[in-house]
């Protein structure tokens, strides 16, 4: 099944920018999410996983909050439509431990077993050792609808 290009764009804007979608998702919630949370993973968390599945474990690691606004996420293109981080996302400095990061995910809470809204493989694995601060430049983490 596929979606129209307009639907793909409206869906990503709803999820990542909190933009109402007329006649479908335009009712106000009393306490809407203002941030989404990006997690790092050492393996594919899979469709049955949550954000704790294969999540990074180095000392200093924590999920990073990214605003559900155009300042947090950029929505662009058609066929495919993409959401990408609008600014650099910087994780905590590794002080102890080593992880090889191969995937990222986007979820709804700062810690614990959050459902995964989207996940994807990194273009190259990232080895995190003491002294390393993982970060991703603007546009480096992309989510695609097509």
C-alpha atoms as one frame of an Amber mdcrd trajectory, in Angstrom:
protein
   0.000   0.000   0.000   1.185   3.497  -0.594   0.274   7.007   0.508  -0.040
  10.088  -1.649   2.861  12.538  -1.519   0.632  15.067   0.279  -0.332  12.452
   2.890   3.325  11.525   3.458   4.172  15.175   4.035   1.177  15.797   6.311
   1.987  12.665   8.347   5.623  13.632   8.918   4.626  17.221   9.762   2.102
  15.883  12.293   4.628  13.574  13.986   7.785  15.702  13.824   6.498  19.313
  13.767   3.216  18.889  15.713   1.403  20.481  12.748  -2.354  19.799  12.800
  -3.758  17.870   9.844  -7.101  19.362   8.831 -10.137  17.139   9.452  -7.976
  14.208  10.532  -5.669  15.233  13.367  -6.537  18.805  14.202  -8.095  18.371
  17.628  -6.070  19.948  20.434  -4.688  17.691  23.132  -4.425  19.119  26.626
  -0.802  17.994  27.056   0.739  17.272  23.661   4.309  16.053  23.351   6.653
  18.965  22.810   9.730  16.787  22.205  10.625  13.501  20.598  13.558  11.503
  21.951  16.401  10.144  19.833  18.124   6.979  21.075  21.252   5.154  19.908
  21.353   1.387  19.380  24.084  -1.233  19.006  21.840  -3.396  16.770  18.543
  -3.080  14.927  15.811  -2.767  17.578  13.393  -4.289  15.052   9.672  -3.834
  14.684   8.942  -5.812  17.867  11.452  -3.820  19.952  11.181  -0.634  21.943
  13.750   2.084  22.598  15.487  -0.035  25.266  16.147  -2.856  22.746  19.905
  -2.866  22.049  20.090   0.705  23.377  23.537   2.193  24.009  24.884   1.547
  27.502  28.071   3.595  27.830  28.386   5.746  30.950  27.281   9.263  30.067
  24.671   8.157  27.516  21.113   9.467  27.583  18.463   9.975  24.926  18.351
  13.433  23.403  15.191  15.542  23.280  14.445  17.165  19.926  11.618  19.692
  19.668   8.538  18.815  17.616   8.950  21.980  15.571  10.523  23.049  12.307
  13.533  24.058  14.433  13.876  20.434  15.551  12.964  18.605  12.368  12.930
  19.629   8.709  10.300  18.065   6.435  11.184  18.112   2.736  10.807  16.453
  -0.629   8.213  14.317  -2.314   8.522  10.708  -3.417  10.147  10.289  -0.928
   9.218  12.789   1.747  11.776  13.003   4.534  12.088  14.254   8.076  15.624
  15.117   9.162  17.156  16.663  12.241  17.276  20.431  11.687  20.223  21.009
  14.023  23.134  19.033  15.423  22.105  16.316  17.896  24.765  15.767  20.556
  24.723  12.853  23.007  26.559  12.644  26.320  30.312  12.198  26.580  31.369
   8.576  27.026  33.256   8.304  30.309  33.265   4.499  30.724  32.482   1.622
  28.362  32.523   1.035  24.644  29.587   0.743  22.236  29.479   0.334  18.471
  26.425   2.313  17.407  24.718   1.110  14.223  21.080   2.322  14.544  19.057
   5.219  15.914  15.422   5.482  16.910  12.866   8.189  17.628  10.386   7.707
  20.460   8.126   9.516  22.883   9.795   9.406  26.313  13.160  10.309  27.803
  13.961   6.834  29.178  12.481   3.385  29.550  10.508   1.212  27.160   9.174
   3.864  24.778   7.536   2.673  21.603   9.619   3.370  18.521   8.009   5.799
  16.101  10.820   5.392  13.566  14.229   3.739  13.500  16.978   3.451  10.959
  20.512   2.318  10.296  23.368   4.777  10.425  25.231   5.211   7.144  28.387
   4.073   8.980  28.823   2.514  12.403  30.129   4.762  15.165  32.510   3.379
  17.793  32.051   5.178  21.106  34.940   4.917  23.591  35.815   7.007  26.657
  36.353  10.609  25.581  34.017  10.370  22.565  30.899  12.570  22.353  28.586
  11.153  19.674  26.906  13.802  17.545  25.054  13.994  14.275  25.174  17.045
  12.015  21.975  18.679  10.848  20.331  16.448   8.248  22.344  13.359   9.197
  19.411  11.420  10.708  16.660  10.996   8.144  13.272   9.318   8.234  11.631
   8.525   4.916   7.995   8.056   3.925   7.299   6.795   0.413
